[in-house]
Amino acid sequence: MRKTFAFTYILLVIAQMILSNYFHFTPLVMLTILPVMILCIPTKVNTFWAMVIAFATGLAVDWLAEGTLGINAMSLVPVAFVRKTLIGMIFGIEPFEQKENLTIKKYGFARMSFAILILTALFLVIYILADCAGTRPLWFIGAKTGLSLVASYIVSILVVNLLSYDDRR
Amino acid sequence: MPKEKPVVSKIFYAVVFILLEIAAISMLSHNNELQRLWLTRISHGFMAKTWGTTQAVGNYFSLRKQNDELSLENERLRGIVRGYRQAAIESDPAFRPELKEDGFNYIPATIIKSGTNSQHNYLILDKGSEDGVVENSGIISSKGVIGIVDAVSKHYSFAISFLNKELNISARLDTTGAVGPLAWDGLKTNGAVLKEIPLQFKYNPGDTVYTSGYSAIFPPDIPLGIAGEAKVINGATNEISVRLFQDHSALKYVTIIENTRIKEIEEIENREEEEGSKK
């Protein structure tokens, strides 16, 4: 199971690189699935390793896709830092006690959507602020964050099932 | 919530988080000029805010002393004004005192950061371009010259302190009128030297030194300090030690002065230079 998750995770990193390189329809929208990938890291992985994975993932995307070295790593590490706390607040202690992974089937569409939206919003706010670097007006930053959040949420919901394994199958 | 969360592991995660963020920010700023400028601007703004807040707390606790000093100075100035008014009325009963425009704008400011420990000291003031401060304005206190504004941001000014070996101001000896550059002695926070005073100008230790008004930055007749011992340099000029009225180690409130006629002065200088070069 672990190998399957790792393999899927690597494939999704490559998918993110393709999204970053080729899916630029408008400057107001960016697509990211990195936050949902961090959310779906198995609950038995502690925060330290989650942050290391997030840093390495961000750096890989920066290096091979975006060209702004450090921006994805900087935005993704906070997502990994708050991941366990957020899971505890939204899903309770059950995922940790039973060492279960998060699935829509088990925890419901609404709660998964809420967790994805919060982590994606956190990622996007940091990313877009750093990307604009004080050169864009506030309305642009707000509009880009809002539109990117909607677009990224839709893509994240489509890929969440690829990462969400039910261990008891 | 997860069980494994004693305080130690929380601190450990926080430290790892900070280290990874520092690494990412460092990469971001080293590889991208736009982001580097943005991060520099944020850190400078943060520093200025922090210094400003620290200074504000310090100022609050020294308000009583400052008020006492201001009251004493007000009283001294009122006495001088009364004396002048009385003298004027005695000589001309129709005299009505008026304020004359002297060509300088005065902007009160507070020092939020200053150094006195190096040979190139500087100041940061809490007034910027939004308050009307421009580069190359002078900075004075009630006890003398403090420095010159070097760079201005929206809310802050960066100034070269008088305690900087690169700064000279034009000064004049009270009794003889001899003029020379006055510079910091590099040793004490209230010590300076008045250079290039020709030997034929006699002076007495204890004479007052004033600004000459020959530069466009400072108005004339600001008292600066008291002349002390002199030594002859190369058999041609005197170099006179000066004890400044203003001790730069105890300084908080200053006044920025802008010469409103500096463009006119520069224009006439440029015109003269152009005509000189044609000849």
Interface residues (C-beta under 8 A of the other chain):
Chain A: T43 N46 T47 F48 M51 V52 F55 G58 L59 D62 T68 L69 G70 I71 A73 M74 V77 P78 F81 K84 T85 G88 M89 I93 F96 E97 A130 A133 G134 T135
Chain B: M1 P2 K3 E4 F12 Y13 V16 F17 L20 E21 A23 A24 I25 S26 M27 L28 S29 N31 N32 L34 Q35 L37 W38 R41
